[in-house]
Amino acid sequence: MKIEEVQSTAKKQRVATHTHIKGLGLEPNGMPIPMAAGFVGQLEGREASGLVVDMIRQKKMAGRALLLAGPPGSGKTALALGISQELGSKVPFCPMVGSEVYSSEVKKTEILMENFRRAIGLRIKENKEVYEGEVTELSPEETESITGGYGKSISHVVIGLKTVKGTKQLKLDPTIYDALIKEKVVNRYIDEGVAELVPGVLFIDEVHMLDIECFSYLNRALESSLSPIVIFATNRGVCNVRGTDMLSPHGIPVDLLDRLVIIRTLVYTPVEMIQIIAIRAQVEELIIDEESLAYIGEIGQQTSLRHAVQLLSPASIVAKTNGRDNICKGDIVEANELYLDAKSSARLLQEQQERYIS
């Protein structure tokens, strides 16, 4: 008799780049914990982001925005997601990239306007008034039928309630008359519903890709009372504002920079890189030893943190091909030889420039 193992049909959740981020990792007093909520390091940036969260909750960020500025792979998107997690799931979070506004079919300002709308939620509250007591009267009030003829229709129902404080008469909608006849009990009456707008978070990555027309629109949109909290991110220094010959910090016009609260992110230290890679391995359910972690941390210092993290999955497949569940140093060496990082690719391109079409 052949026995086969039954494979689980449960779907695995896709592991994205920032799946491990669960918040900003702050103490109740706002001080950052060195390693918490998926974050490692960036203590000043996390503390500053925590203050921004408090300002948003107290509705003191109106007309202003936040800029996250730092080198590539220094945690700018992670901070934005951390802010979103701290605000809670009921606050809308709408991410976009600056280059999304360029389309041959839709105007740039229309795309920005659409994303502004997506970042605004609608919360509906229900105010309920409850009446309790003994039903002393139940009389339907009739009126001439609006459809004509000799029949009559019920316009409303008058209910008398007797409580310890006295008696009260209520005039209710006729649609509940049949239910009252059947149950003979009244315990509540919905008075009215109220809707409330909830400004969310609009995250614009690579904000330097926007042009002067988009920045003009953003200047005006931030002044609106219904504007969401806007978070920008960029890895550029002093460069031209797109569409002009004007040099400006981060490629953003000075008049818009004046409205921004700027948070700087720093390059991770070697120890922090190893800790982040260990967290990513845990999230991706990979087994890796200390020697391999140290080696992949060295690769991250020489290349980039992103490249080091991206080597984890290929190395795990190499390990499984070799009949092992755990990743060893040799698997990482093999994966690193197969895939080039950006710096190595650029250096190789320069050395073999004559072989390429320019």
C-alpha positions, 0 to 999 in steps of 0.5 A: 500500500502506497502512503503519500503525505497530504500537502497543506492547502493553506495559503502562505502570506506573501512576504513583502519588503517591509512585512516585518515592520509592525510600528515604530518600536517606541516606549510609552514615553516616546523614546525608541527601543533599539530593536523593536517592532521590526526596526533596528537603529534609526533612533532619532528618526523613529523618535521624531516620527513618534512626535509626528504621530502625536501631532497627527492624533492631536490634529496639529499637522494641518497645512504641513507635511513630512519629508524623509531624506536619506541615502538609499536603503536607509529605512525611509519607506519603513518609517512611513509604514511605521507611522501608518501602523502607529496611527492604526488600521482605521486610518487610510494609508495611500502609497504612490511613487512620484513617477506615477503622475506621468501619463499620456492619458491623465493629467498630472494634477488629476492623478495627485487629486485622485490619490489625495481622495484615496487618502481620506476616509469616511467614518460613519457614527450612529447616535442611538437613543434608548427608551425602556418602559412598560408599553401602555399605548400602541395606536397607529395613526392612519391617513388617506392612501397616497395611491388613491382609492378607499384604502388608508395607510399608516402614517406613524405609530404612537407608543406610550411608555410608562417608566419610574420617572413618568410617562412618555409618548413616542412617534415612530416610523410606520415601517416598524408597526408590524414588528411592534404588533408581533413583539409588543416590546420597544427597547430602542429607537435610532435617532440619526446617523452622522458621518465624519471625514478621517484624513489619512496618510498619503506617502509619495516616494521619490518626490524629486520625480515630480515637476514644478506643476505638481509642486504648485498643486501640492502647495495649494492642496496642503492648505485645504482643511480636508487635506490628508497627512502627506509624507514625502521621501527622497534620496537626492541631495541638491539637484534641479527641480524637474521642469526648471533650471533651478537648483534646490535641496532634494529637488523640491522648491524652497516655498514647499520646503518651508512647509515640511518637517524634515527627518533625516535617516542614516546609513546602518552600521555593520551590526545593525545590518546583521540584525536586520538580515536576521529579522528578514530571515526569520520573517521568510522562515529561513534557518541561517547560522551565525557564520553565514549572518556575519558573512552576508553582513560583510557583503551588505557593507561592501554593496548595500543592505538591499542586495544582502537581503535579496541574497537570502532567498537564492541562498535558501534554494541553493541549500535545499538543492544540496539537501539541507534546510539551513543556509551555510556560508557556501550557499551565500558564496554561490548565490553572491557569485551568480548575482551582481550588485549595482556597484559591481555591475557598473564597474564591469560595464565601465571595464567592458564599455567597448563591447556595449552599444552606446 
